[in-house]
Amino acid sequence: MEIFLDYLIVFLIGGFICMIGEVLIITTNLTPARILVSFVIFGVFLEAVGVFDYISSFAKAGINVPIIGFGASLTKGAISAVESQGLLGVFTGSLTSTSGGIAAAIIFGFLFALMCHSRTKK
Amino acid sequence: MNEKERMKAYNKYVNAKIPKTRPFPSLFNSFWVGGLICVIGQGINDLLLFLMPNLSEQSAWAYTLIILIFLAALLTGIGVYDKLGKFAGGGTIVPITGFSNSITSPSIEYKCEGIVYGICVKMFTIAGPIIVFGVVSSAFVGLIYYIVGLFV
């Protein structure tokens, strides 16, 4: 029962965040790139003020899977690298923590682009 | 017709031609599709922690995101994700799967222009700004953190 409740919270929060994205698309005619950029910056902000971990403790995938989690992870990496390496961490931290996701997106994107052909859009 | 009137007439014409999304079904669809993608992510994460109990929480999330990115790239490759995107809008853009789709989709589309100038260049048309803004803003936060740390 408890696990069901967990998944319900994940569903509701994740869905709500995605719905905000859709509201932005409908009301402002922003392109997907700008929406994603604003969500990433929002995630950076949440992590910078220290709220992200609190939300993540109950929303779990609901906030980690949306791109907000990517922004938060960038900042988390930057802050922890500054703690361990000082000024160098400002430069090394952000991409270290997100390297897995970025590299995976590049690798799989490249491989599938080699394998697949574009379809005509109807 | 002077410049201003012409602009006005043009904007009116453009607004009439822009495809309208009806708010109710698109909001609802983006809600449940986005929520479902997050639930799948949570499911993968729980499964990973169940199969490999000594995985740290951070690595489990990294694996989860990589698997989601793989699935989205696969679905984009076989043409399913873009159809889903038309149906669910924000529900497919906002999750990390949308990030993966934004890399895979243009690289497939511009494949005909060659591997270097097609795939590799177009790959970052949408992902580029995301990475740039993300890295710059988080480096800025890191810098503030560093400067504050010097004095506290």
Interface residues (C-beta under 8 A of the other chain):
Chain A: D6 Y7 V10 F11 L12 I13 G14 G15 F16 I17 C18 M19 I20 G21 E22 V23 L24 I25 I26 N29 P32 A33 R34 I35 L36 V37 F39 V40 I41 V44 E47 A48 K60 A61 G62 N64 V65 P66 I67 G69 F70 G71 L74 T75 G77 A78 I79 A81 V82 E83 G86 L87 G89 V90 F91 G93 S94 L95 T98 G100 G101 I102 A104 A105 I106 F108 G109 F110 L111 F112 A113 L114 M115 C116 H117 S118 R119 K121
Chain B: I18 T21 P23 S26 L27 S30 F31 W32 V33 G34 G35 L36 I37 C38 V39 G41 Q42 G43 N45 W61 A62 T64 L65 I66 L68 I69 F70 A73 L74 T76 G77 I78 G79 D82 G89 G90 G91 I93 V94 P95 I96 T97 G98 F99 S100 S102 I103 T104 S107 I108 E109 K111 C112 I115 I119 C120 M123 T125 I126 A127 P129 I130 I131 F133 G134 V135 S137 S138 A139 V141 G142 L143 I144 Y145 Y146 G149
